[in-house]
Amino acid sequence: MEEKNKYDYGIKSTLAQCWAISGPWLLQIDLGIQVITSTIVIGVLENNTLNDKNEFLTITSEEASWFGSLQYLFTPLGNVLSLLLLDRLGHRECMILTNIPGLVAQIILYYAKNVEMLYASSSLMALSMGLLNAPCLGYTGEVCEPKLRGTLTSSMNIFYYMGTIILTMMYSITKQWRLTVILGTVFPILTIIIILTTPESPIWLLTNGKHSKANRNLRRLRGKVSHEKCENEFQEMIKYSVPAKSDEPNDKNDTNAWKQLLKPEVLRPFRLMMLYFFFKNLFSVLPLLPYLVSIFNKFAAPVNVEWTISFTMSLCMAGSVMAVFLIRTLGKRLLTLFSLSVCSVCYIMIGLIGVNWTNAEPLKSWIVLILFLINNLSASAGLMPIAWTLLSEIFPAKSKNIASNLSTVTFFVITFCMTKYYPDYSNLVEFYNVFTINGIIGIFGCIYFYFCLPETENKTLQEISEFFK
């Protein structure tokens, strides 16, 4: 079976696929910029921790928690809009549309004079993030051939962290958060221009009955090869995208995508994604981004906070680069288990050292900071890219848009809760105990994934769908 999946394409096909997903790559840069913005803004406006002398606006800790978490609270609205638009407009047009609210949000943030304008900007960014995920991941998963899908999809995380690094480094240089935000508007404009040059997903075209155009786009995505050379893959796509019409023509329930959600081949991967997203959030830096300045200050290591944030994002990007190669060699299952194990151990050690090592303060501060950075490196090399790669490939075609959007909605609800209530959680159990508790929970996650996570690397979408039946 594995040999069948190795279609005979050359370097031109790889380059064509890289160009096709350059739009999603740029969208990930936009996403990274939007997500890290709250870290910089809160660091300046909450007691002006980052010492921006040109800033007149201030916010309280409660307002800061709302500003940082609104980014995830309103994201499900974007997911719902994406769900309504995907089938009608297609992945390509939806990816273009997602830039508009993000661009408006950055302009509002630049002119913000009160906390209400900050909230409006954060909500629009959330809308943009919600619109982005399903078409971006769906498009990438559908245009890539099986042997490249895991590598190219996981590489999107590199560009996400590239966006966070670009913005934090711009702020480290300019020392003006408003100027930094307005400079970031260059990227959504560039993204729209690039996406206009890329083809629509062949699978989306097939599900909408456009077989001839789907075939042309597939040949273009495989380096403009002949019809005969990509015929095998095209037939696999037809089988994956329209199975109900050929297999069970009399079953009217199969034509209803919502009723498909109750089938085991959808419920099982949906449950898997919910737990994967939970553990991804538990150990990734994402829910902690608005509080990074405060966290580094509590670690008390003698470092420059702005550049430490940039270095943290650089480590995460390095982890994402490692993931591109590790997924091909280790597979998603083994890499998940290794990444989650390392993260769990690091968090438990941070908690135990922070609580019990009361002397040698400078050494203690450096050790907990280094362990925190190792955790971020490990999470970005495994849990973070694999989560989105799995989302792009484990749902069957008929319910893919709905299931992916529902999964993404749940992910952002989890992220909102972890972000909004992190200060309360930290105050309740005390700062270092947060790491100990999360690390212990992660050990149980390793046990679950050992028994329940299948290997999807180098499998066709049809084979993955068959596994969950």
Disulfide bonds with the S-S distance in Angstrom:
none
